[in-house]
Amino acid sequence: MGETALLRVPIFPLAGALLFPGSQLPLHIFEPRYRAMVRDALASDGLIAMVQPRDEEEPPALFEIGCIGRIAACDELDDGRYNIVLEGLSRFRIAREAEVETPYRQVDADRSGFDEEESDEALGIAQRAEIERESRAYADSLGYVVEWESIGRLDDEMLVNGIAQIAPLDVGSKQALLEAPGLAARADLLVQFMQFQRMAPGGADGPETLQ
């Protein structure tokens, strides 16, 4: 692994929050350490990396793979909080955590080995129909009201990544979706996770998870 591939980035460890290359993630920033992170990012390159924590310790252990985003929109509130939108740039693997004096954590991110050309990848007709069908059943089981006509107009990437972002799946399932090698693989995983939750005792909002 060459040092030239590494990029020093601040990280925002947040369980269940997925950012994909080419997608957007709205965030409400209220903790003082992360307000400082946003201020520093705005004053430099605008980069913030999203990564999921493995546990609830402080500081938490981290999953190795996350996604780097750039602040695409920012609204600073009167009390110092921020509403921001991150636009996903590239996935990365944590090479090492940096020793820094900032109140937020930073890592050296290795972006090599990830194929981020998903915008050129399309699902087959049968796979697209399957994920639309399963997402309807999943939403119905959760009691969600969805504007399906609008959903049907989304391209494949926005559909799959959007469901992956908002579906109330466990952290391990979310991480598997992030790490999927391509859009088709992510779509297959998403269908499996939604089906599993629907069929598990307690339904889609029950306690069972698929690891």
Number of C-alpha atoms within 10 A of each C-alpha: 8 7 10 8 12 19 16 17 22 25 22 20 21 14 18 21 19 25 28 29 19 18 17 22 19 16 13 14 18 15 12 13 14 20 19 17 24 24 13 16 17 15 9 9 11 17 24 25 25 27 27 25 20 17 13 9 8 6 10 12 13 15 16 17 20 27 25 25 26 19 20 15 11 16 12 14 10 7 7 13 17 20 15 19 18 25 23 24 19 20 26 24 20 20 18 14 15 14 9 10 8 12 12 16 19 22 20 19 27 22 20 15 9 14 11 16 12 16 13 9 12 14 17 11 8 9 16 18 13 15 22 18 12 17 21 16 16 23 16 14 14 15 11 10 9 11 8 11 8 8 13 13 10 12 13 23 21 17 18 24 23 19 14 26 20 12 18 16 21 16 20 17 19 23 24 15 25 22 19 14 14 16 22 20 13 20 25 16 18 25 19 15 23 21 17 17 22 21 12 15 12 11 16 26 16 12 11 16 15 13 9
